[in-house]
Amino acid sequence: MFSSKERFKENFVARLEQREDKESLQTVYSVLTAMVKEWTYDDWEQTNQQYKEQKRKQLYYFSIEFLMGRILGQNLMNLDVHGFVEEGLKELGFDLHAIEELEPEPGLGNGGLGRLAACFMDSLASLQLPGHGCGLRYKGGLFTQVFQDGFQTEQPTVWIDEKEGWGIRREELSLDIPFFGSIEPGIESNRLKPVLKDAEWIKAVPYDYPIVGAAGKTVNTLRLWQAEVSSRPLPKGKPRTLYEQETAEVTDRLYPDASLDAGKILRLKQQYFLCSASLQTIVKNRDCPLSDLARHVAIQINDTHPALAIPELMRILMDEEGMQWEEAWGIVNHTISYTNHTILEEALEKWSSSLLERLLPRIYMIIQEIDRRFKEKTQQEPLDEWQRKKLAIIENGVVHMATLAVVGSYKVNGVAKLHTEILKVREMKELNDHFPHKFHNITNGVAHRRWLLKANPELSSLITSAVGDEWIREPIKLHKLHRFSKDPAFLQDLQAVKIAKKRQLADYIKTHQDIIVDPESVFDAQIKRIHGYKRQLMNILHIQMLYNRILSDRSFRPYPRTFIFGGKAAPSYRYAKEVIKLINTVADQVNNDPLAKKHLHIVFIEDYSVSKAEKIFPASDVSEQISTASKEASGTGNMKFMMNGAITLGTFDGANLEIVEQVGEDNAFIFGLTARQVMQFEKEQSYYPPDIIQHEPDLQLVMAQLLEGSLSDGEGNISAIRNQLVDCNDPFFVLKDIQQYGKAHERLLSAFENSLAWQEMSVVNIAQSGIFSSDRTIQEYSDEVWQLGRVPSNLL
Ligand SMILES: *Cc1c(COP(=O)(O)O)cnc(C)c1O
């Protein structure tokens, strides 16, 4: 690697000279990427070598999503060369920023869960811990969102770049994974061994991606499996073309539509494919006796999508390695741990027994046996029928993956204090009573290197100039900023940085969406997947109420605000797609109204992604975190906003509570029902929205406008919204909370008008955000769950 700008420039120019199309930015991108890859690959080999020599315990993080974002810039940052590479290129007439934007963005995730996995990868390597990712190499990733007449349409995304991409195909590590077929008893070396007959095999080919840690030389591995046609014979009667087509589908796209049966089979195939390929490789490459596996390997399953790791590891230990049930179970139960991400009923994974049995006959047998033994164990406990149901892995022809995950893991964690508490006292009460030591909390975090250092270099320099650069390695040291919370010069500098970031975003919005927004206005952002519980609906209805009032009340001339939305709806989620159409329609009306546009602007940033997020978080004044209390397990967007000095406008939900614990109620705007109140209403079914609407004329008006269809180009475009609000009694309490939400906005707006006081709030938020670095989260996992000892950096 290069220690100076000059050496870098020399080498870069020499390489560029050998290329044909020297002038094009694409060539520059290609040359630079090749150089960074070389620097990385040396350290990568060395890291692997050292892990082997030191026989260090290895962690494998299984996740169906890894939402990595672009890699080039982050690697330059973590290699500590971003500064001089940027300068060197500038002197040669190239803009690094523009070069970085040429990298196709891998979209291998939907949202928070996948981004968490990516932040964890960064923290593991940066803390020099041996932790690797195991996932799938979806050809398409998540779709690209394109608006047509305000409706979301989905276009296929292609991110894989075989030439410049970071992945290395490891053909020699390929293996075949079986599906379908039937189990017959067999004998091998004098013991019974179940034999799978007439299976359909799919080849799993690993692609390894380097994960570069910051300021050290640790390079870990993200291994993504790709499905390909196997050379084994097909089962009788299976047409070759059908097999080829079905095989290609396995890693074609993220989360195929699970509402259809074919989609369900495909999803289950993906899950088993990931678990089986990863586990077989881990067991084969271990450097310890099998009986010692749990002391050498830890496996974390990110939600239940990889929960088949539990029966699959049992299968490997018993069928392939000849172990008895008890010993195998002891190993599985000390190797695998599980993170729960949601309590939303519809998001808890369930599979039909018959489907599982057909696709994975041996795995289903093992799940049945796990269930039988667990039921036997709990038989003595005095439980009523309903409690027994909550302990069943298989019940009424349905396999409950979360129960399987809890029973098979040695630790189960929720992702924020409130969420873990709800798991323990309500959702998984019976399981927690049975396994009181399994459940614990580890609050999520975000990689401050990406979300502050990389996304907001202007703020990072300001922080460093005030308190030094220790915070980059130890984010908790951001505390030192408190000294500046009353320093007018610092507060002004902070405001100048914010304005600069807002200008950059405004330019982006002008270029890409042809909307002019005012950087002096309040930037109020809600960027996340579109979902009922996240309540984008409440946000847009509130904006419409403001608009109505501007038109009807000549004395109401509020301080200008720009409302920023971003997020995708699942293709089959009708309600969420209607919310998108609603936001876009209201945006059109408001942005084009000569009176209203002086006060309100609405921008829906198309195709929300990691790289767009990196532009929005630093430019926001207000962080909208308005989920129905009890529904958002943690949230991580809230933490990224906080780190960038935005003030939280939110409910008492998820990690918002811990943010408020850090900054105090004076430095956030909190409103609405508490989780306890929401759960009480749900239990008593005592919430009836018409009672509320009746007494609120402004709410009556907006509801009338909504229901007549004038906010959505026709009432046909809001039928699912109508169904929720009117026929289903507003299950997310939008109308119950909206007035308090409006009041919180009023408090916030008057606070904004005192700009020094606002910047003071902002400093407190940044200063207290260190605890939300995923470095802290990963250290907790390592100490409490994985027990990965740290090796001092001079050894590496
Ligand atoms: C952080 C992040 C999320 C998660 O946001 P929440 O507000 O926690 O739901 C989703 N998508 C992207 C691209 C992110 O960076």
The ligand as an ORCA input file, in Angstrom:
! r2SCAN-3c Opt
* xyz 0 1
  C     -30.736      2.556      8.473
  C     -31.422      2.132      7.260
  C     -32.682      1.532      7.345
  C     -33.405      1.333      8.656
  O     -34.155      2.484      8.973
  P     -35.251      2.469     10.139
  O     -35.623      3.891     10.252
  O     -34.549      1.968     11.359
  O     -36.348      1.600      9.694
  C     -33.307      1.145      6.176
  N     -32.737      1.332      4.972
  C     -31.521      1.917      4.851
  C     -30.943      2.120      3.498
  C     -30.826      2.329      5.980
  O     -29.629      2.900      5.849
*
